[in-house]
Structure formats: structure tokens, C-alpha cells
């Protein structure tokens, strides 16, 4: 980890320590310049590398803070510009949607943070377009997902759309979104793991901490190993996305591996942490459910683990195992 990454980690830890409400820190995140990490200063960003952005996304999630950092950072990358202040756009990936005209008609059942976003970036197999989330042709109905995170049902009835040209391509935007989502999953998994480790270390049964029970210590170790495995895949994917010379198949393979391993880790961590906590883990007063419900919500966000597995399998079938092996093996 670089010195700057350590500073970012400490800064976010301080933000979390001072936060009264996990969902009220976005203004402070923007004020500190964290929302613009990874984008050049001449485009409204705060500078820093893609690896630094991944650290920001991961650590915000690890601290249990609810922010639209994934959506805001990805849409800034897609349009090649950072929205000033606390404003941001959100994003959906809809491969089959036809957005060839200047007007879009579509219905999206759950768009993260759309109730507070200024615009919507729609990514299809061939285009990236932006739609302002205001006007008579746009209906936004606020809702909540299974993690109680804000979102909205968005109905577009001939809404005005602007096609983005000159920025990154469709594949690059999708890969960047998957990378950021993987970082959020990983951070949330670490948060759940750390809470579980603390619980089984402090909670005693028959005169000894729960962690002294072999089955408990083994389960805790499995959580750590699976999460570190996902971290390794995320590091490789970050390096692949940061290098402009990485061939598209290799970048896709690395990002898909990161997304799949993060989702797999999320499933194991959520299940095991509840098993080790018992009944206390589902109480409203205890923080575990805030992590595990996010793991369930995020693991299939944008495109599911199953969808990525199918796409990766199809690439291996069509392009050959040797072509993709290096990018998907950690």
C-alpha cells in the first residue's frame, strides 16, 4: 500500500469515527476531495491513481458508510468530467436497450441513489448515454433495496438523451463499474469479518472465548482466506484497468475474476458471520446486519455473479483458455 493510500485509509477512518449517521457523510466525502480521486485535476477531479480510488471505495464500505461513491466515480469516468459540489449521476447497465435515437423510453425498477442523482448514465452493448433525471418525460419514485440503501424506480417516456463521444468506450465503462463494485463488496466483507472476529474473541462460553473452539476458528480463517483471495483478484484487475496497454480480453478477464471472487466471498462471509454470531447478529441494534444485507444487495448489483460467470465462460470457449488464463488466475 502506498503512503497516499495509507493516508486515505486513515482519513476515512476518521470520517467514520465522527459520523452520527452512516448515510450522512457524502457532503464531507466531497468536501475532502475523496469523490474526485482517480480523475485528473483539469477535469474537476482530485488527482491520484485508479488504485487510490479503489482504496477509497473499499475503505468507505469497510467503515459501513453509505455513499454513492461507486456510481459517482464511474459516471465521472464515463463522461470524462467530475460534477462539482455534492452533485453526481448514477448508472445502469442494460445491454439489450436500444438508445440509437435522441429520446429514450425505458423502465428501470431499482436504480441505486437515483432519488438524489442529477442524471442517469445508461450503458448498453454499443452506447453510453446520459439522461437528466428531471422533466415531464422522467418519473422517479424513491425506494429502498434489501440493505435499506436509497434508490428509485425510474421511468423514461421519450426522455432526452445525449450520446457520449470521445470518452472511454462501453467495455471500459462496464469494467470500471465492475471494478468499483468489487471494491465495495470487498470492503463490506472485511467490515463483516472484523466485526465477527471481534465478537468471537470477546464472547466467552464455558470460561473461554468462542474463538478457542476449533470449528469457530476454522470458520473465521475461511472467511479471511476467501476475502484475501478476492483482494488479490481485485489488485490484478486494478492493475489491468490502470494500464492503457492492457488488451481488452485480458482486462475483461481480470475484472470478471475480481467481480466473481468478490461475490463468492460476499456469500461465504455473510453466511458464516451470521452463523458465528447467532441470534445477536440479526438484531436491529447490532451492526452486523448492516454489513451482510449490503453484501447480499451488492453481489448481484449491475450484473450478477452468474452473468459474469457466463460471460467469462463464453469468452474462454470462443477465444481459448490460454488467451485468458493469465488474467483470471491470481
C-alpha positions as CSV (number, residue, x, y, z in Angstrom):
1,X,0.0,0.0,0.0
2,X,1.3,3.4,-1.0
3,X,1.8,6.2,1.6
4,X,-1.1,8.1,0.0
5,X,-3.3,5.0,0.2
6,X,-2.5,4.8,4.0
7,X,-3.4,8.5,4.4
8,X,-6.7,7.9,2.6
9,X,-7.4,4.9,4.8
10,X,-6.7,6.9,8.0
11,X,-8.8,9.8,6.7
12,X,-11.8,7.7,6.0
13,X,-11.5,6.0,9.4
14,X,-11.6,9.5,11.0
15,X,-14.7,10.3,8.9
16,X,-16.4,7.1,10.1
17,X,-15.5,7.8,13.8
18,X,-17.1,11.2,13.6
19,X,-20.2,10.2,11.7
20,X,-23.5,10.1,13.6
21,X,-25.3,8.6,10.6
22,X,-23.6,6.3,8.1
23,X,-25.7,7.8,5.3
24,X,-25.0,11.4,6.0
25,X,-21.3,11.7,5.2
26,X,-21.4,12.3,1.4
27,X,-21.1,16.0,1.8
28,X,-17.9,15.5,3.9
29,X,-16.6,13.0,1.4
30,X,-17.0,15.5,-1.4
31,X,-15.5,18.4,0.7
32,X,-12.4,16.3,1.4
33,X,-12.0,15.6,-2.3
34,X,-12.5,11.9,-2.0
35,X,-15.2,11.7,-4.6
36,X,-12.8,13.0,-7.2
37,X,-9.9,10.7,-6.5
38,X,-8.7,8.9,-9.7
39,X,-9.7,11.8,-12.0
40,X,-7.3,14.4,-13.3
41,X,-7.5,17.9,-11.7
42,X,-8.0,19.6,-15.0
43,X,-11.3,17.6,-15.4
44,X,-12.6,18.6,-11.9
45,X,-11.0,15.6,-10.1
46,X,-8.6,15.4,-7.2
47,X,-5.9,13.5,-9.0
48,X,-4.5,10.3,-7.7
49,X,-4.5,6.9,-9.4
50,X,-7.1,4.3,-10.0
51,X,-5.6,2.2,-7.2
52,X,-6.2,5.1,-4.9
53,X,-9.8,5.3,-5.9
54,X,-10.2,1.6,-5.2
55,X,-8.8,2.2,-1.7
56,X,-11.4,5.0,-1.2
57,X,-14.3,2.8,-2.3
58,X,-13.1,-0.2,-0.3
59,X,-12.5,1.8,2.9
60,X,-15.8,3.7,2.8
61,X,-17.6,0.3,2.5
62,X,-15.3,-1.2,5.2
63,X,-16.3,1.6,7.6
64,X,-20.0,0.9,6.9
65,X,-20.6,4.3,5.3
66,X,-23.4,4.6,2.8
67,X,-22.3,6.8,-0.1
68,X,-22.8,6.8,-3.9
69,X,-19.0,6.7,-4.5
70,X,-19.3,3.7,-6.9
71,X,-21.9,5.5,-9.0
72,X,-20.4,8.9,-8.8
73,X,-16.8,7.8,-9.7
74,X,-17.9,5.6,-12.5
75,X,-20.2,8.2,-14.2
76,X,-17.4,10.8,-13.9
77,X,-15.1,8.4,-15.7
78,X,-17.8,7.7,-18.3
79,X,-18.4,11.4,-19.1
80,X,-14.7,12.3,-18.5
81,X,-15.6,15.1,-16.1
82,X,-16.4,15.4,-12.4
83,X,-19.6,17.1,-11.2
84,X,-18.8,19.9,-8.8
85,X,-20.0,20.0,-5.2
86,X,-22.2,17.2,-3.9
87,X,-23.9,16.5,-7.2
88,X,-23.5,13.2,-9.0
89,X,-25.0,11.0,-11.6
90,X,-26.0,7.3,-11.2
91,X,-25.7,4.5,-13.7
92,X,-27.4,1.4,-15.1
93,X,-26.1,-1.3,-17.4
94,X,-28.8,-2.5,-19.8
95,X,-27.1,-4.4,-22.7
96,X,-30.2,-5.0,-24.7
97,X,-31.7,-1.5,-24.6
98,X,-32.0,0.4,-27.9
99,X,-30.7,4.0,-27.4
100,X,-30.0,4.8,-31.0
101,X,-32.3,7.8,-31.1
102,X,-32.1,11.1,-29.1
103,X,-35.1,10.0,-26.9
104,X,-35.1,7.0,-24.5
105,X,-38.1,5.1,-23.4
106,X,-37.4,2.6,-20.6
107,X,-38.4,1.5,-17.1
108,X,-35.8,0.6,-14.5
109,X,-37.1,-1.0,-11.3
110,X,-34.2,-0.2,-9.0
111,X,-31.5,2.4,-9.8
112,X,-29.1,3.0,-6.8
113,X,-29.2,6.5,-5.5
114,X,-31.4,7.7,-8.3
115,X,-33.7,9.6,-6.0
116,X,-30.8,12.0,-5.2
117,X,-28.9,11.9,-8.5
118,X,-28.9,14.7,-11.1
119,X,-28.7,12.4,-14.1
120,X,-28.6,8.8,-15.3
121,X,-25.8,7.2,-17.3
122,X,-27.2,4.3,-19.4
123,X,-24.7,1.7,-20.7
124,X,-25.7,-0.7,-23.4
125,X,-23.7,-3.0,-25.6
126,X,-22.9,-0.3,-28.1
127,X,-23.5,3.1,-26.4
128,X,-23.1,5.3,-23.4
129,X,-25.8,8.0,-23.0
130,X,-26.8,10.5,-20.3
131,X,-30.3,11.4,-19.3
132,X,-31.2,14.2,-16.9
133,X,-33.4,12.9,-14.1
134,X,-35.8,15.9,-14.3
135,X,-38.6,17.0,-16.6
136,X,-42.0,15.8,-17.6
137,X,-40.7,12.8,-19.5
138,X,-38.9,11.4,-16.4
139,X,-40.6,9.8,-13.3
140,X,-38.5,9.0,-10.3
141,X,-40.2,7.0,-7.5
142,X,-37.9,6.7,-4.4
143,X,-37.4,3.2,-3.0
144,X,-35.1,1.2,-0.8
145,X,-33.2,-2.0,-1.6
146,X,-32.8,-5.0,0.8
147,X,-29.9,-3.2,2.5
148,X,-32.2,-0.1,3.1
149,X,-30.0,1.8,0.7
150,X,-31.7,4.6,-1.3
151,X,-32.6,4.2,-4.9
152,X,-35.6,4.7,-7.2
153,X,-37.7,3.3,-9.9
154,X,-37.0,5.4,-13.0
155,X,-39.5,5.6,-15.8
156,X,-38.3,7.3,-19.0
157,X,-41.0,8.2,-21.6
158,X,-39.2,9.7,-24.5
159,X,-36.6,11.4,-22.3
160,X,-33.9,13.4,-23.9
161,X,-30.6,11.6,-24.2
162,X,-27.1,12.8,-25.0
163,X,-24.7,10.3,-26.5
164,X,-21.2,10.4,-25.1
165,X,-18.4,10.5,-27.6
166,X,-14.7,11.0,-27.1
167,X,-14.6,9.4,-23.7
168,X,-13.8,5.8,-22.7
169,X,-15.6,3.0,-24.6
170,X,-18.5,0.9,-23.5
171,X,-16.3,-2.0,-22.4
172,X,-14.1,0.3,-20.4
173,X,-17.0,1.9,-18.5
174,X,-18.6,-1.5,-17.7
175,X,-15.2,-2.8,-16.5
176,X,-14.7,0.3,-14.3
177,X,-18.1,-0.1,-12.8
178,X,-17.4,-3.8,-12.0
179,X,-14.1,-2.9,-10.5
180,X,-15.6,-0.3,-8.2
181,X,-18.4,-2.6,-7.2
182,X,-15.9,-5.3,-6.4
183,X,-14.0,-2.9,-4.2
184,X,-17.3,-2.0,-2.3
185,X,-18.1,-5.7,-1.9
186,X,-14.6,-6.4,-0.6
187,X,-14.7,-3.6,1.9
188,X,-18.1,-4.7,3.1
189,X,-16.8,-8.2,3.5
190,X,-13.8,-7.0,5.5
191,X,-16.2,-5.0,7.8
192,X,-18.3,-8.0,8.5
193,X,-15.2,-10.2,9.1
194,X,-13.7,-7.7,11.5
195,X,-16.9,-7.4,13.5
196,X,-17.2,-11.2,13.6
197,X,-13.6,-11.6,14.7
198,X,-14.1,-9.1,17.5
199,X,-17.3,-10.9,18.7
200,X,-15.8,-14.4,18.8
201,X,-12.7,-13.1,20.5
202,X,-14.6,-11.3,23.3
203,X,-17.6,-13.5,23.7
204,X,-16.9,-16.3,26.2
205,X,-18.6,-19.7,26.6
206,X,-17.6,-22.3,29.2
207,X,-15.0,-19.9,30.5
208,X,-13.1,-19.3,27.2
209,X,-13.6,-17.1,24.1
210,X,-15.6,-18.6,21.3
211,X,-12.6,-18.4,19.0
212,X,-10.9,-21.2,21.1
213,X,-13.5,-23.6,19.7
214,X,-11.8,-25.3,16.7
215,X,-14.9,-25.1,14.5
216,X,-15.2,-21.3,15.2
217,X,-11.5,-20.6,14.5
218,X,-11.6,-22.6,11.3
219,X,-14.7,-20.8,10.0
220,X,-13.1,-17.4,10.9
221,X,-10.0,-18.4,9.0
222,X,-12.0,-19.5,5.9
223,X,-13.6,-16.0,5.9
224,X,-10.2,-14.3,6.0
225,X,-8.7,-16.6,3.3
226,X,-11.7,-16.1,0.9
227,X,-11.6,-12.3,1.4
228,X,-7.9,-12.1,0.8
229,X,-8.3,-14.2,-2.3
230,X,-10.8,-11.6,-3.5
231,X,-8.4,-8.8,-2.6
232,X,-5.7,-10.5,-4.8
233,X,-8.1,-10.7,-7.7
234,X,-9.1,-7.0,-7.2
235,X,-5.4,-5.9,-7.2
236,X,-4.8,-7.7,-10.5
237,X,-7.9,-6.2,-12.1
238,X,-7.0,-2.7,-10.9
239,X,-3.6,-3.0,-12.5
240,X,-5.1,-4.3,-15.7
241,X,-7.6,-1.3,-15.9
242,X,-4.9,1.2,-15.0
243,X,-2.6,0.1,-17.8
244,X,-3.9,1.6,-21.1
245,X,-1.9,-1.0,-23.0
246,X,-3.8,-4.0,-21.5
247,X,-5.6,-5.9,-24.2
248,X,-9.4,-5.8,-23.8
249,X,-9.8,-9.6,-23.4
250,X,-7.2,-9.6,-20.6
251,X,-8.8,-6.6,-18.9
252,X,-12.2,-8.2,-19.1
253,X,-10.8,-11.5,-17.7
254,X,-9.2,-9.8,-14.8
255,X,-12.2,-7.7,-13.9
256,X,-14.6,-10.6,-14.3
257,X,-12.4,-12.7,-12.0
258,X,-12.4,-9.9,-9.4
259,X,-16.2,-9.4,-9.6
260,X,-16.9,-13.2,-9.3
261,X,-14.5,-13.8,-6.4
262,X,-15.8,-10.7,-4.6
263,X,-19.4,-12.0,-4.9
264,X,-18.4,-15.5,-3.8
265,X,-16.6,-14.1,-0.8
266,X,-19.7,-12.0,0.0
267,X,-21.9,-15.1,0.1
268,X,-19.5,-17.0,2.4
269,X,-18.8,-14.1,4.7
270,X,-22.4,-13.2,5.1
271,X,-23.4,-16.8,5.9
272,X,-20.5,-17.5,8.2
273,X,-20.7,-14.3,10.1
274,X,-24.3,-14.9,11.0
275,X,-23.6,-18.5,12.0
276,X,-20.8,-17.4,14.3
277,X,-22.9,-14.5,15.8
278,X,-26.1,-16.5,16.4
279,X,-29.2,-14.5,17.3
280,X,-27.5,-11.3,18.2
281,X,-26.4,-10.9,14.5
282,X,-29.9,-10.1,13.3
283,X,-30.9,-7.6,16.0
284,X,-31.5,-4.1,14.8
285,X,-29.2,-2.6,17.4
286,X,-26.2,-4.7,16.3
287,X,-24.2,-3.6,13.2
288,X,-23.7,-7.0,11.5
289,X,-26.9,-7.0,9.5
290,X,-25.9,-3.6,8.0
291,X,-22.9,-5.3,6.5
292,X,-24.5,-8.6,5.5
293,X,-27.5,-7.0,3.9
294,X,-25.2,-4.9,1.8
295,X,-23.3,-8.0,0.8
296,X,-26.5,-9.5,-0.5
297,X,-27.5,-6.3,-2.3
298,X,-24.2,-5.6,-3.9
299,X,-23.2,-9.1,-5.0
300,X,-25.8,-9.1,-7.8
301,X,-25.8,-5.3,-8.5
302,X,-25.4,-4.1,-12.1
303,X,-24.8,-7.6,-13.5
304,X,-25.0,-10.7,-11.3
305,X,-22.2,-13.1,-10.4
306,X,-23.9,-15.6,-12.6
307,X,-24.0,-13.2,-15.6
308,X,-20.3,-12.5,-15.2
309,X,-19.6,-16.3,-14.9
310,X,-21.5,-16.9,-18.1
311,X,-19.7,-14.1,-20.0
312,X,-16.3,-15.3,-18.8
313,X,-17.1,-18.9,-19.8
314,X,-18.3,-17.8,-23.2
315,X,-15.0,-15.9,-23.7
316,X,-13.0,-18.9,-22.7
317,X,-15.0,-21.1,-25.1
318,X,-14.7,-18.6,-28.0
319,X,-11.1,-17.3,-27.5
320,X,-9.4,-20.2,-25.8
321,X,-8.3,-20.9,-22.3
322,X,-4.7,-19.9,-22.9
323,X,-5.7,-16.4,-24.0
324,X,-7.5,-15.7,-20.8
325,X,-5.7,-17.9,-18.2
326,X,-3.1,-15.3,-17.1
327,X,-5.7,-12.6,-16.5
328,X,-8.1,-14.8,-14.5
329,X,-5.6,-16.7,-12.3
330,X,-4.4,-14.9,-9.2
